[in-house]
Amino acid sequence: MTDQPVQPLDELIASLTVDIQDYPEPGVLFRDLTPVFADGPAFRRVVEGLAAPGDSDPRAAALAGSRAGERAFDVVVGVEARGFLLAAAVALDAGVGVVPVRKAGKLPRERIAADYDLEYGTATLELHADSIRPGQRVLVVDDVLATGGTLGAAVSLVEQLGGVVSAVAVVVELAALSGREKLVPHTVHSLWLT
């Protein structure tokens, strides 16, 4: 029996992702990751990859105040909507809680808000005011890092509540849009840089 080589994760994601031109607005290339989520073995590898900053990234661990071998996050924050799927799976795998960052008007209790720019408009994100404790170490998860507006707003919400962002983890990073620059000085961990 011959062992098959394991396909690099970025190549696996790229092979399953469907590109949709001019969605949701003209000029936008949408990366549809739902085929990645539907493939059980691929989804498992994505979840493990997103959790990696908490396991193996020494800089993320040091920023989060954890020691080698100790997970660098206490909770996972997922950004609406596809980030919910990913964050919930990462949190379950890590044995920690998950906190949703929602679009405006979706949370029923006291909340804080942050406005941000998208590559095709503007929007507002909200977080329950009691969802993050001061000093709590947070892994922020989403599907795509584009211009950095969405993730920048999510990081801002976590920090407004006194949370410590140990890392930001995404499946796809669209390098040409320079979103990573808006997240400095935070560690950004992307599984597929395109």
Residue pairs with C-beta under 8 A, 6 or more apart in sequence:
7 15
9 45
9 46
9 49
9 191
9 192
10 191
10 192
10 193
12 36
12 42
12 45
13 33
13 36
13 42
13 46
13 171
13 172
13 191
13 192
14 192
14 194
16 33
16 35
16 36
16 39
16 42
17 31
17 32
17 33
17 35
17 36
17 172
17 192
18 31
18 32
18 34
18 35
19 29
19 30
19 31
19 32
20 29
20 30
20 32
21 29
21 30
22 28
23 30
24 30
24 120
25 120
25 121
27 120
28 119
28 120
31 143
31 144
31 172
31 174
31 194
33 82
33 143
33 144
33 171
33 172
36 42
36 43
36 46
36 171
37 43
37 46
37 85
43 89
46 86
46 171
46 191
47 86
47 89
47 90
47 93
48 93
49 169
49 191
50 86
50 90
50 139
50 141
50 169
50 170
50 171
50 189
50 191
51 90
51 93
51 94
51 139
51 169
52 169
52 189
53 60
53 72
53 73
53 139
53 166
53 167
53 169
53 187
53 189
54 60
54 61
54 64
54 71
54 72
54 73
54 94
54 139
54 166
54 167
55 71
55 72
57 72
57 167
57 187
57 189
58 68
59 187
60 72
60 166
60 167
60 187
60 189
61 67
61 68
61 70
61 72
61 166
63 72
63 164
63 166
63 167
63 186
63 187
64 72
64 73
64 137
64 164
64 166
64 167
65 137
65 164
66 72
66 137
66 166
71 94
71 96
72 137
72 139
72 166
72 167
73 94
73 96
73 137
73 138
73 139
73 166
73 167
74 96
74 97
74 136
74 137
74 138
75 91
75 96
75 97
75 98
75 99
75 132
75 136
75 137
75 138
75 139
76 87
76 88
76 90
76 91
76 94
76 96
76 97
76 98
76 99
76 138
76 139
76 140
76 141
77 87
77 98
77 99
77 100
77 101
77 127
77 132
77 138
77 139
77 140
77 141
77 154
77 158
78 84
78 85
78 86
78 87
78 88
78 98
78 99
78 100
78 101
78 141
78 142
79 87
79 101
79 125
79 140
79 141
79 142
79 150
79 151
79 154
80 100
80 101
80 102
80 103
80 106
80 125
82 142
82 143
82 144
83 101
83 141
83 142
83 143
84 100
86 141
86 142
86 143
86 171
87 98
87 99
87 100
87 141
88 98
90 98
90 139
90 141
90 169
91 97
91 98
92 98
99 127
99 128
99 131
99 132
99 138
101 125
101 126
101 127
101 153
101 154
101 157
102 125
102 126
102 127
103 123
103 124
103 125
103 126
104 113
104 123
104 124
104 125
104 126
105 126
106 126
107 126
107 127
107 128
109 128
109 129
109 130
110 128
110 129
110 130
111 126
111 127
111 128
111 129
112 126
112 127
112 129
112 157
112 160
112 161
113 124
113 125
113 126
113 157
114 124
114 125
114 126
114 153
114 154
114 156
114 157
114 160
115 122
115 123
115 124
115 153
116 122
116 123
116 124
116 125
116 149
116 150
116 152
116 153
117 147
117 149
118 146
118 147
118 149
118 150
119 146
119 147
119 149
119 177
123 150
124 153
125 150
125 153
125 154
125 157
126 157
127 154
127 157
127 158
127 161
129 161
131 161
132 138
132 158
132 161
132 162
132 163
133 161
133 162
133 163
134 161
134 162
134 163
135 162
135 163
135 164
136 162
136 163
136 164
137 163
137 164
137 166
138 158
138 163
138 164
138 165
138 166
139 166
139 167
139 168
139 169
140 151
140 154
140 155
140 158
140 165
140 167
140 168
140 169
141 168
141 169
141 170
142 150
142 151
142 154
142 168
142 170
143 170
143 171
143 172
144 170
144 171
144 172
144 173
144 174
145 151
145 168
145 170
145 172
145 173
145 174
145 179
145 180
145 183
145 188
145 190
146 174
146 177
146 179
147 177
147 178
147 179
147 182
148 177
148 178
148 179
148 180
148 181
148 182
148 183
149 179
149 182
151 168
151 170
151 179
151 182
151 183
152 182
152 183
155 165
155 168
155 183
155 186
158 165
159 165
165 186
166 187
167 186
167 187
167 188
167 189
168 183
168 186
168 187
168 188
168 189
169 188
169 189
169 190
169 191
170 188
170 189
170 190
170 191
171 190
171 191
171 192
172 190
172 191
172 192
172 194
173 179
173 180
173 188
173 190
173 192
173 193
173 194
174 194
175 193
175 194
180 188
